[in-house]
């Protein structure tokens, strides 16, 4: 059995690829980075949430120390804000790991929704305790009214024990792969909510796929709906499917997730975001549609503001925000 990935996000890039990426970024013309949110040295961004409150845009992101050779950083979420998407200010980090808690090792992959005046941040907490819990991942929630002070529940709200088809063994690394929540209102049942997430199935613990859960409006109560088989290897041809996110456009739902393809971001469309695999059209790698290299892109997000649609993603070490230009056939280019 091959060893599954246990780190969050894009697989580790070889040193030569990292050097090539840095060289390519350095050759871009002045001003090309206007839509980049770049964490201060020595940090890089991974999975993130992008939202707007009042006149400010906010990014909350998994914060990785590039000088840590053992992968033991990612102890709190980075937080930055901007008034124009061009100039970013780094703020205090939020939601630090708790030594005695279920999220004592890492925090990953924030997803934020607003209900009335309250913001809810869903995130992955990772536990590791000698001889009892081995790199175990679960999903929790924290709330805020100002995006600065967050109060989290003491216990996770969703984990693999609630999903009959997921492999769940807290003593084994492969048995605790349960992460990357993406939460949105259920368009088919007003007042209900959907959560997409990443795990592995009992029937194939070497490969990842996304799952779907639902809530009646109480964010501490989630129930399994099904596997999202459109993200499975049988459909995509790839062993990895993580960091799912969805958004609607012109009667279609767009599902993006990160694979281990040469260009990691892949996508599918359906008129129903909860459809079974036959109801989705799988389109493959995003770079093929855009006609440009997306080799270092992963963990995408979407933000709509008025008539403007923004597609954002991690680009090597930073959050890259670009405006979408829609075409009549439902594809888009990026400014």
N, C-alpha and C positions, 0 to 999 in steps of 0.2 A: 504493500500500500504506500503510495506516495505521501509525503508529509504535506498537509494542507497549510495554506497561508494562515497565519494567526495575527499578523500585523494589520492594522486598519488602513484601507485606502489602496492607492496604486502600489503594485509590487516594487520593491527596491530597484532603482535604476543603476546599471553598472557605472563604474567610475568614468569610463570613456563617454558614455551617453550623457552623464551629468556635465562633463566638460564641454561636450558639443552643444548642449542646451544653453549653457552660460555664454559660450562664444556667439551663438546665434542671437541671443538677447542683446549682447553687447553691440552687435552690428546694426541693430534697428535704428532708424533715424531719430533725431531728437523729437520728443513729444509723443513717440509711439507708445510710451507707457502711461499715457494720461488716464487710462481706465484700469490701471493695475492697483490693487491693494497689496503692498509688499511689506510683510512683517520686518521689523528691525533685526539686524544681525544679532545672534546666529540662528534665528528662527525661520521656518518656512510654514506655509499654510497647507492644510489638507482639507478634509470635508468641512463644509461651512453652511451658514444660513445668511441670506441677504434679505433685508427688509427696510422699509422707510417708516419713520415716525416723525410727524411734523415736517420740518424742513431738512431733516438729517437722514441720510442713509446709514445703516449699521451693518457690519459684518461680524458674525461670531464664528470662530474657526478653530478646528483642531490645530494645536500649536506644537510643532515638533522642533526640538533643538538639533540642528544639523551637526553639532559637535559631540553629540552623544553616540558613541559607537555601539552601545548596547541596547538602544531602542527603549530606554526607560524614561523618556520625557513624556510629553502629552499628559501633564498633570493638572492643567486648567485650560479653559478656553480663552483664546485671544479675542479681543474686542476692539474694533476700530470704527470710526465714523467719518462721514464726509458730507459736505453740503452740495457737491457737484459731481461726484463720482470720479473726480480728477485728483483731488488733494485729500489725503487720508491722515487722520490723527489716531495714533495708538492710545487706547485707554487702559485702565487697570484690567487685568484678567479676571474672569469670573468662574464660579463653580469648581473650585479646586478639589482634588481628590480628598477623601476623608479616611485617615488611617484605620479607623475602626469600622468603617461602613462597607456596604456592598459594592461601592465604587472606589475602592482603596488604591487601585493600581493605575488606571487610566480613565479619562473621559474623552469620548469621541463623538463626532458626527451630530451636531445640533440641528434640530428642525423646529422652527418657531411658528406658532399660529396665534392669532389674536381673537379673543372673545370679549366683546364689550371693551372695557378698559384694561383687561388683564392679558398679558402675554404668557403663553405656555411654551416652555422649551422642553422638547423631548430629546433625549440623548442616550448614548450607550455608556454604561458604566462597566468597568472591567475589574474583577476581583482576582486576587491570588493569595492564597493562604497555604502555608506548608502542610502537605499531606492531606488536605481536605478539599481545597478548591484550586483548580489549575487553569488560570487565564480564562475565567468564566465571564461571559458577556450577557448583560441584561439591559433592559430599556427602562429608564426612569423619566421623571418629569419635574420641572421646577417652574415657579411662577414669578412674575415681576410686573410692576405697574410703570416702571421708569427705564427699564432695560439696563440698569446699573446694579440694583440690589435684587438678588435672586434667592428665593426660598424653595428648597427642594423637599420632596417627600423622603422619609427615612427608608422606604422600601421601593424596589422596582415595581412598575405597573404592568410589565409584560415580560415573559421569559419563555424559554423553550419547554418548560413543563406544561404550558398551556396549549402547545401545538402538537397534536398526536403524531403527525407525520415527520416532525423534526427529530434529529438525533440529539439526545440530551443526556449528558453524563458530566457532572460538574468536576469530576476528578480527572478528566481527560481533556486535553486541549481541543481535539476535534469535536468533543461533545458539548462545547460551550460557545459555539459560533452563532451569535444571535445579536445583530447590530443594525445600524444605519436606518433608524426610523425616519420615514417621511410621512407626515400627517396632513390631511386635507379634509374639507367637508365632503360628505357623501352626496354627489349630485342627484342620486336617485332616491334618497330618503332625507329630506330636510331635517336638520337637528341631529343627524347621525354623522359619524366621522369614520374615515378610513385610515389605516396605517399600513404602509408598505415597508418591508424590512428584508434583511439578508440573513440566511441561515444555510444549513445543509440538511439533506433529507436522510432518514433512516435507511432508505434503499440505495443511497450512493453517497457515502461520506467523504469521497474525494473531490466532490464538485459542489459548487455553490449555486443557489437560486434564490429568488425573492419570494416572499410570502405576503399574504394579505390578511389583515385583521380588521375588526370593526368595533365601534363603541356607540352606545346610545346617547352619548353626550357627557357621561361621567368618565373623565379622562383617567380615572384609576381602575376602570373596568374595561378590558379588551377581550375579545373572543376570536378564535381562529375562523377564518373564512375558507382559505384554500392556498395551495401552491399557485404561484404565477408561472405557469409552464412556458409562457412565451419567453421567459428568461433562462430556461433550462438549456443544457447543452444540445438536447435533441432538436431544439429550434435554432439556437444561435451558432452552434459549432464550437463554443468556447466553454472552459471549465469554471469561469468566474462570472458572477453577476452580483454586484453590490452597488451601494449608493443610489438606489432608485429615486426618481422624482418624476412627477407628472404635471401637465398643464393643458388647458383646452385651447383650441383655435378652430374656428369655422366648422363646428360640429364634430370635430375629431379630438380625441385625447392623445397626447404625445407622451410616451414613456421613454425616458432616458435612463440608462444605467451603465456602470463601468464594468468592462470585461477585461480579459487578458489578451485581447486581440492586439495586433501591432499598433493600431490606433484605438485606444481603449473605449472611447465613448461610442455606444451603439444605441439604436432607437427603434421604436415600433409605434404604430398608430392603430386606434380603434375608436368607434363611436361610443363605446362603453368601457370605462376604466376598470371595471370588474370582470370583463369578458374572459372566457376560457381561451386557451391558446388559438383555436381556429378562428376566433373573432378578432385576432390581432394581425396586422400586416407587419412583418418584421423586415426592416430596411437595412440592417447591417451597420457598418461603421459610418459615423457622422462625417468623417473626412471625405468619404466618397461623394456624399451629397454636396458638401461645401466646395469641393475641388481644391482643397489645401491640406497641408499636413496638420494633423491633430495628435501627433505622436506623444506629446507630453500633457495632453488634456485628460482630466478625469473629474469625477464628482461634481456634476453640473447642477445648476439651480436656475430658476426662472423668476422674474419679477415683472409685473405689469404695473405701469403708472400712467393713467390717462390713456392716451392713444399710443404710448410707447411700450414696446415689449423688449425686455433685456434678457439675454442668455448669458449666464456667467458660469465659470468653471475654474478649477485649479489648473494653472498652466505652469507646470514644473514646480515652482516654489511660491507662487503668488495667486491671488484671486483676480481673474481677468473678467471684466464686464464689457459686453458689446451689445449694441442695439441690433435687433432682428429686423430684417427687411423681407416681408412675406411675398411669395410668388403665387400666382393663381393656382398652381398645382399642389399647394400645401407645403412646398419646401420653402427654405429661406436662405438668405445670405446674412453675413454679419458685418456691420460697420465697426 
